[in-house]
Amino acid sequence: MKLVYNTLDEGILIIDKYEKINFINKSLLKKLGYNENELEGLKLQEIICKDEKSILDIIKNGENITDLDIELYCKSKSVLFFRSKIILDKWNGEDCKVLVLKEKVKDHT
């Protein structure tokens, strides 16, 4: 499945039931400026913007969700804005959440 996820333009972020990052595809790694070893094993809360902690509660709720706006920190500490879908799935035989992230421009109006 990693091979498939790494061919997508959308960002893919897979987290376990403890919100630990188990996989992040090459597209999202590039956008955020990290390499694979820097993010796997971290908690989602370590890269999600602090103002977005209520988003963590939504993600923890354990439902399939579409059209959720998420802001993530880049390695440079700048922020990228994404429209996301959250899909309940399995990763290595364990329950997980797959976040499909499409970068968007923040509306400042």
C-alpha positions as CSV (number, residue, x, y, z in Angstrom):
1,M,0.0,0.0,0.0
2,K,2.9,2.4,0.6
3,L,3.8,2.2,-3.1
4,V,0.3,3.3,-4.0
5,Y,0.2,6.1,-1.5
6,N,3.6,7.4,-2.6
7,T,2.3,7.8,-6.2
8,L,-0.5,10.2,-5.1
9,D,-0.3,14.0,-5.3
10,E,-2.5,14.3,-2.2
11,G,-0.8,14.0,1.2
12,I,-1.5,10.8,3.1
13,L,-1.0,10.6,6.8
14,I,-1.8,7.4,8.7
15,I,-2.1,7.5,12.4
16,D,-2.9,4.8,15.0
17,K,-5.5,4.8,17.8
18,Y,-3.0,6.8,19.9
19,E,-2.6,9.5,17.1
20,K,1.0,8.2,16.5
21,I,2.1,8.8,12.9
22,N,2.7,5.4,11.3
23,F,3.1,6.6,7.7
24,I,3.4,9.8,5.7
25,N,3.6,9.7,1.9
26,K,6.4,11.3,-0.1
27,S,4.1,14.1,-1.4
28,L,3.3,15.3,2.1
29,L,6.8,14.9,3.3
30,K,8.0,17.1,0.5
31,K,5.3,19.8,1.2
32,L,6.2,19.8,4.9
33,G,10.0,19.7,4.3
34,Y,10.7,16.5,6.4
35,N,12.2,13.2,5.6
36,E,10.4,9.9,6.5
37,N,12.5,9.2,9.6
38,E,11.8,12.6,11.1
39,L,8.0,12.1,11.4
40,E,7.2,8.4,11.8
41,G,6.5,7.7,15.4
42,L,5.7,11.2,16.4
43,K,2.2,12.1,17.6
44,L,-0.1,14.1,15.3
45,Q,-0.3,16.8,17.9
46,E,3.4,17.5,17.3
47,I,2.8,18.8,13.8
48,I,-0.8,20.1,14.0
49,C,-1.1,23.8,14.8
50,K,-1.7,24.5,18.4
51,D,-4.8,26.5,17.5
52,E,-6.2,23.3,16.0
53,K,-6.3,21.1,19.1
54,S,-10.1,20.9,18.7
55,I,-9.4,19.1,15.4
56,L,-7.6,16.4,17.4
57,D,-10.8,15.8,19.3
58,I,-12.7,15.4,16.0
59,I,-10.1,13.0,14.7
60,K,-10.1,11.0,18.0
61,N,-13.9,10.6,17.7
62,G,-13.3,7.8,15.2
63,E,-15.7,8.6,12.4
64,N,-15.2,8.9,8.6
65,I,-15.1,12.6,7.9
66,T,-15.0,14.7,4.8
67,D,-14.1,18.3,4.3
68,L,-12.2,19.0,7.5
69,D,-9.7,21.9,7.5
70,I,-6.4,21.1,9.1
71,E,-3.3,23.3,9.6
72,L,0.1,21.6,9.8
73,Y,3.5,22.9,10.8
74,C,6.3,22.6,8.2
75,K,9.8,21.8,9.4
76,S,10.5,25.5,8.8
77,K,7.8,26.3,11.4
78,S,5.6,27.9,8.6
79,V,2.0,26.6,8.4
80,L,0.3,24.8,5.5
81,F,-3.4,24.6,5.1
82,F,-5.2,21.4,4.0
83,R,-8.7,20.2,3.3
84,S,-8.8,16.6,4.5
85,K,-10.8,13.4,4.5
86,I,-10.5,11.0,7.4
87,I,-11.0,7.3,6.6
88,L,-11.1,4.5,9.2
89,D,-9.0,1.6,7.9
90,K,-6.4,-0.9,8.9
91,W,-2.6,-0.5,8.7
92,N,-0.4,-3.6,9.4
93,G,-3.5,-5.3,10.8
94,E,-4.3,-2.5,13.4
95,D,-7.1,0.0,13.3
96,C,-5.9,3.3,12.0
97,K,-7.1,6.6,10.5
98,V,-6.0,7.6,7.0
99,L,-5.9,11.4,6.5
100,V,-6.1,12.4,2.9
101,L,-4.8,16.0,2.7
102,K,-5.2,18.4,-0.2
103,E,-3.3,21.6,0.1
104,K,-5.4,24.8,-0.1
105,V,-4.8,28.5,0.1
106,K,-6.1,30.0,3.4
107,D,-8.8,32.6,2.8
108,H,-7.9,35.7,4.8
109,T,-11.3,37.5,4.3
